[in-house]
């Protein structure tokens, strides 16, 4: 009799242990499922946010050449929304300048011959600093224009970052010109790319006018034109000073 009771008790203990194991497994499974659900929930907003940003950038570039002044005004009103777009434009600009500079130096080396190792080293050092200067050019152009506009704004001062973003965007045609100029692998193509660069330079200057008008919130075209002329005069005067030191932008 005692032996039967002991067997029953052991059987009951075993069943309880198995039940506890099953409960623990169920808890772990539920926890894993919850964690997976949370992960999926977190991923979806990130993916949807990325799609929104991609669509916003796509819409911006498609509308920019249709209604540039409208896009400039949107940018001035909500600069943070266009920060990533401005960074993308600036990075592409710097990379295009870098590649163009390297290609130019490679062509020079392919047609040049040096009478001594010292001459080769001097030219190499000069070319190295030429590449560095070409990379700095976009930053100097944007920073210089932005500083001039900021200093001239007086009581209408905008955040410097807002001005920076707007000016970078106004330089989109220059960025396109730099990219297209990389195709100038022979004389005939160089003529075409040079003409395209001239057109883009003019277009970019017009966009800078729109940028200034949007930043100042100036509806009077005469006042906006005067402000634009003063800004560009100071800008080109500074570039002239750079040329005295053989620094070309």
SVG drawing of the C-alpha trace seen along z (x, -y; Angstrom):
<svg xmlns="http://www.w3.org/2000/svg" viewBox="-2 -99 69 101">
<polyline fill="none" stroke="black" stroke-width="0.4" points="0.0,0.0 2.8,-2.4 4.6,-1.5 1.6,-2.4 1.2,-5.7 4.9,-6.4 4.6,-5.6 1.5,-7.8 3.4,-10.7 6.3,-10.2 4.0,-10.2 2.3,-13.3 5.7,-15.1 6.7,-14.1 3.5,-15.5 3.9,-18.7 7.5,-19.0 6.4,-18.4 3.7,-21.0 6.2,-23.6 8.5,-22.9 5.6,-23.3 4.5,-26.6 8.1,-27.9 8.3,-27.0 5.0,-28.6 6.1,-31.8 9.4,-31.9 7.5,-31.3 5.1,-34.2 8.0,-36.4 9.8,-35.6 6.6,-36.3 6.1,-39.6 9.7,-40.6 9.3,-39.7 6.1,-41.7 7.7,-44.7 10.7,-44.4 8.3,-44.3 6.4,-47.3 9.6,-49.2 10.8,-48.3 7.6,-49.4 7.8,-53.0 11.5,-53.2 10.7,-51.8 7.7,-54.1 9.8,-57.0 12.5,-56.2 9.9,-56.0 8.5,-59.3 11.9,-60.9 12.7,-59.3 9.4,-60.5 9.9,-64.0 13.3,-64.2 12.0,-63.0 9.1,-65.5 11.5,-68.3 13.8,-67.6 10.9,-67.2 9.3,-70.4 12.5,-72.4 13.0,-73.2 9.3,-73.9 8.7,-76.3 12.2,-77.2 11.0,-80.2 8.2,-78.3 10.6,-75.6 13.0,-78.2 10.2,-79.7 9.3,-76.2 12.9,-75.7 13.2,-79.0 10.0,-78.2 11.0,-74.7 14.8,-74.3 15.1,-71.1 12.9,-69.2 15.4,-69.9 18.6,-69.3 19.2,-65.8 18.6,-66.9 21.1,-69.8 23.7,-67.4 23.2,-65.0 23.6,-67.9 26.8,-69.1 28.3,-65.6 27.7,-65.0 29.2,-68.4 32.4,-67.6 32.8,-64.2 32.3,-65.6 35.0,-68.2 37.3,-65.6 36.9,-63.2 37.2,-66.1 40.4,-67.3 42.0,-63.8 41.1,-63.3 42.6,-66.7 45.9,-65.8 46.0,-62.3 45.7,-63.9 48.5,-66.3 50.8,-63.5 50.0,-61.5 51.3,-64.3 54.1,-65.5 57.7,-64.5 60.1,-65.6 63.8,-66.2 64.5,-65.4 63.0,-63.7 62.9,-67.1 60.7,-68.6 58.4,-65.6 58.1,-65.9 57.4,-69.7 54.6,-69.1 53.2,-66.3 53.0,-68.4 51.4,-71.2 48.9,-68.8 48.1,-67.4 47.2,-70.9 45.3,-71.5 43.1,-68.5 42.6,-69.7 41.6,-73.2 39.1,-71.8 37.5,-69.8 37.3,-73.0 35.8,-75.1 32.2,-74.1 32.5,-74.8 34.1,-78.2 31.5,-79.2 28.6,-78.3 30.0,-79.6 31.1,-82.9 27.7,-83.7 25.9,-82.6 28.1,-84.8 27.6,-87.9 23.8,-87.3 23.7,-86.8 25.7,-90.0 23.5,-92.1 20.2,-90.9 20.4,-93.2 17.1,-92.9 15.7,-90.2 18.4,-87.7 17.6,-84.1 19.3,-81.1 22.7,-80.6 21.9,-77.0 18.7,-78.1 20.8,-80.4 23.4,-77.6 20.7,-75.1 19.1,-77.6 22.4,-78.6 23.5,-74.9 20.2,-74.2 20.7,-77.3 23.9,-75.6 22.2,-72.5 22.9,-73.6 26.6,-74.0 26.6,-70.5 25.0,-69.2 27.6,-71.1 30.4,-69.5 29.0,-66.0 28.5,-66.6 32.0,-68.0 33.4,-64.6 32.2,-63.4 34.6,-65.7 37.0,-63.0 37.9,-64.7 37.9,-68.1 34.4,-68.0 32.8,-66.8 34.7,-69.4 33.2,-72.2 29.7,-70.9 30.3,-70.4 31.8,-73.9 28.8,-75.5 26.5,-73.5 28.6,-74.7 28.1,-78.3 24.3,-77.9 24.2,-76.2 26.3,-79.1 23.8,-81.6 20.9,-79.5 22.5,-79.1 23.0,-82.9 19.2,-83.4 18.5,-80.8 20.7,-82.7 18.5,-85.7 15.4,-83.7 17.1,-82.4 17.9,-86.0 14.4,-87.1 12.9,-84.1 15.3,-84.6 14.6,-88.4 10.8,-87.7 11.1,-90.6 8.1,-91.1 9.5,-94.2 11.5,-93.1 13.5,-96.4 14.7,-96.0 15.4,-92.3 17.5,-93.2 19.5,-95.8 20.2,-93.4 21.2,-90.7 23.6,-93.1 25.2,-94.2 25.6,-90.6 27.1,-89.4 29.4,-92.5 30.9,-91.7 31.2,-88.0 33.1,-88.7 35.2,-91.3 36.4,-88.6 37.0,-86.2 39.2,-88.9 41.3,-89.1 41.7,-85.3 43.0,-85.6 45.8,-87.9 47.1,-84.9 46.6,-82.6 43.6,-80.9 40.9,-80.4 37.3,-79.3"/>
</svg>
